[in-house]
Amino acid sequence: MKKVYLIILMLFVAAPGFSQQLPQFTQYMYNTVSINPAYAGSRDGFSITALNRNQWVGVDGAPVTQTLSINSPLRNDKIGLGLSVINDKIGDENTTFVYGDFSYRVDLSADVSLRLGLKAGAYYYGLDDPTIGTDPFFADDFNRWTPNFGAGAYLSAQNWYVGLSAPKLINKDNNELDEFRALEQVHYYLTAGYVFDLSDNLKLRPSTLVKATQGAPLSVDMTTTVILNEKFYLGANYRIDDAIGAFLDVQLFPGFRAGYAYEYSISDIQPYTSGSHEFILIYEFRFENTRYKSPRFF
């Protein structure tokens, strides 16, 4: 019952406020289809990405997130399909997103294409604590699946891209009782990047992600990645007023990459955490006779 009283107190205190409710990543440039359905099929091959993030290590109940995304163009390569699964746990709260992704490509020139995408599926929002999970009050208002949908656009060429998306367009109140508000907010994402060829074996890839949510500060990630021999990806990331980070991704064999990222908090939570850790695995099988003849770097 102590946990029940504590959760009720927290809901009362947090009732007037809103916050960003979708997970964030250091290696966001490899997880694009989870936030933008128009990205599906853009890599000219079959792509699988798995990611695990432990945020704010040392803080009790800190976010732990796993994602799995699959996407590929069809034989008619103007159409791309994808599947995104995200599991996000914060304290006793657990949210699981399962979405299908569809995109259609419009060729604007020999090199530039615009993809328009739709995302549709459902998410589960629940409380994992067994001491309150059997309480009808919490079971009726928290533990359930809810449908939602999103949309996005993705403009790209061989060496640059710009994306705009909103992966969840329906504002849903996870608790419909007036005294306990858990209203979600639409998250808008802007992504962009460019690949500079510095030499035959060296490339520089600056990129950014901007996330806007009503009632929350604007979140801006700025990242620079050095690509060596198309096998080693060494990057640094800065999220304004929140964290700085670094990551290394290595192509272990053709089509398979593994990576690790570390973030150091520079916000008010810094004294209480040793940082955030992120692991990623990527497998890709590129098709023959693709639109882009050289490897994709975003």
BELWO-V524346 format. One line per field, one symbol per residue. ss: DSSP state (H for helix, E for strand, L for the rest). phi: phi as a letter, one per 40 degrees, with the letter a starting at -180 (. if undefined). psi: psi as a letter, one per 40 degrees, with the letter a starting at -180 (. if undefined). Layout:
# BELWO-V524346
ss->???
phi->???
psi->???
This chain:
# BELWO-V524346
ss->LHHHHHHHHHHHHHLLLLLLLLLLLLLHHHLHHHLLHHHLLLLLEEEEEEEEEEEEELLLLLLEEEEEEEEEELLLLLEEEEEEEEEEEELLEEEEEEEEEEEEEEELLLLLEEEEEEEEEEEEEEELLHHHHLLHHHHHHLLEEEEEEEEEEEEELLLEEEEEEELLLLLLELLLLLLLLLELLLEEEEEEEEEEELLLLEEEEEEEEEEEELLLLLEEEEEEEEEELLLEEEEEEEELLLEEEEEEEEEEELLEEEEEEEEEELLLLHHHLLEEEEEEEEEEEELLLLLLLLLLLL
phi->.cccccccccccccdcbbacbbcbbccccbbcccbbcccdgccfacbbbbbbbbcfdhccgccbbbbbbbaaccdcccbbbabbbbbbbbgccbbbbbbcbbbbcbccacbcbbbbbbbaiabbbabccccbcccddcccbbcacbcaaaaabababcbaaabbaacbbccbccaccdcbcbccbcbbbbbaaabcccacbbbbbcaabbbbacgbccbbbbbbbcbbffbbbbbbbbbdgbabaaabbbccadgbbbabbbbbcbcccdcbbchbbbbbbbbbbcccfccbcbdcba
psi->dddddddddddddedeiiiheiiiidfdeefdddehdedheeefihhhhhihhhifhehheihhhiihhhiiiadgeehiiihhhhhhhhbehhhhhhiihhihhhhdaddhihhhiihiaiihhihehdeedehdddddedgiihiiiiiiihhiadeiihihigehehhhhehehdeghfhiihhhhhiiiihhhdadehihgiiihhhhhheiihhhhhihhhhhffdhhhiiihhhfdiiiiihhhhdihehiiiiihhhheaeedeeieaiihiihhhihhiifidhdiihe.
